[in-house]
Amino acid sequence: MPISAFAIYVLAAVAEIAGCFAFWAWLKLDKPIWWLVPGMAPGSSP
C-alpha cells in the first residue's frame, strides 16, 4: 500500500518541527549536545 502525499507532508512537517525544537531545546534549555542529532537528520531541514 503506497503512502499518500498527505501522509508524507505530515511526516515531513513533524520532522521539521522536531528538528527545530531540538535545536531550540539545546540552545535555551541547556539540553545535552546529542539533542542536535534530530536537527541534523536528513529530511528534517531544507
QUICORPE-V130444 format. One record per run of one state. SS is the DSSP state (h for helix, s for strand, l for the rest). FROM is the first residue (numbers start at 1). LEN is the number of residues. If there is no record, write none. Layout:
BEGIN
SS:FROM:LEN
SS:FROM:LEN
END
This chain:
BEGIN
l:1:4
h:5:24
l:29:4
h:33:8
l:41:6
END
